[in-house]
């Protein structure tokens, strides 16, 4: 929900491509996003969890393509006993 809202405010689609209509949407873009190439932006975020399944759920979600694959850090086994 967070990245979906922030992306919408800055005119980005679920792949990080800028489709906005206002110069105001580009202001302060670098607070949350880095420009990857052309009009594509990626979140300035590292996603960390001990459970790899959680990261799979994020990748499969509607904004999963927004993140760089190397920004996912996870363990090989869950934290459950």
C-alpha positions as CSV (number, residue, x, y, z in Angstrom):
1,X,0.0,0.0,0.0
2,X,2.8,2.4,0.8
3,X,4.7,2.0,-2.5
4,X,1.5,2.0,-4.4
5,X,0.5,5.4,-2.9
6,X,3.9,7.0,-3.3
7,X,4.1,5.7,-6.9
8,X,0.7,7.2,-7.7
9,X,1.6,10.5,-6.2
10,X,4.7,10.7,-8.4
11,X,3.0,9.5,-11.6
12,X,4.7,6.1,-11.7
13,X,3.0,2.9,-12.9
14,X,3.5,-0.5,-11.3
15,X,6.7,-1.0,-13.3
16,X,8.2,2.3,-12.2
17,X,7.7,4.1,-15.5
18,X,6.8,7.7,-15.3
19,X,3.5,8.5,-16.9
20,X,2.7,11.6,-15.0
21,X,1.3,14.8,-16.2
22,X,2.8,17.4,-13.9
23,X,6.3,18.7,-13.2
24,X,5.3,18.7,-9.5
25,X,5.3,14.9,-9.6
26,X,9.0,14.9,-10.5
27,X,9.9,17.2,-7.6
28,X,11.5,15.3,-4.7
29,X,11.3,12.1,-6.7
30,X,14.8,11.2,-5.4
31,X,13.5,11.1,-1.8
32,X,11.9,7.7,-2.5
33,X,13.2,6.6,-5.9
34,X,16.4,6.3,-8.0
35,X,16.2,6.8,-11.8
36,X,17.3,3.5,-13.3
37,X,17.2,4.3,-17.0
38,X,15.1,6.6,-19.1
39,X,11.8,7.3,-17.4
40,X,12.0,4.2,-15.1
41,X,12.4,4.6,-11.4
42,X,13.1,2.1,-8.6
43,X,12.4,2.4,-4.9
44,X,15.3,3.4,-2.6
45,X,14.6,0.4,-0.4
46,X,16.0,-2.8,0.9
47,X,13.5,-5.5,1.7
48,X,14.7,-7.9,4.5
49,X,13.1,-11.0,5.9
50,X,14.1,-14.4,7.3
51,X,11.4,-16.1,5.3
52,X,11.9,-16.3,1.5
53,X,8.2,-16.9,0.9
54,X,7.4,-13.4,2.0
55,X,9.7,-11.9,-0.7
56,X,8.0,-14.2,-3.3
57,X,4.6,-12.7,-2.3
58,X,6.0,-9.2,-2.7
59,X,7.5,-10.0,-6.1
60,X,4.2,-11.6,-7.3
61,X,2.1,-8.6,-6.1
62,X,0.9,-5.8,-8.2
63,X,4.1,-3.7,-7.5
64,X,6.6,-6.5,-7.5
65,X,8.2,-5.4,-10.7
66,X,8.9,-2.0,-9.1
67,X,11.8,-3.3,-7.0
68,X,15.3,-4.4,-8.2
69,X,15.9,-8.1,-7.6
70,X,19.1,-7.4,-5.7
71,X,17.2,-5.3,-3.1
72,X,15.6,-8.4,-1.7
73,X,17.6,-9.9,1.2
74,X,16.3,-13.1,2.8
75,X,17.4,-16.2,4.7
76,X,17.1,-19.7,3.4
77,X,14.8,-20.9,6.2
78,X,12.1,-19.2,8.2
79,X,12.3,-18.0,11.7
80,X,9.7,-20.6,12.9
81,X,10.7,-23.3,15.3
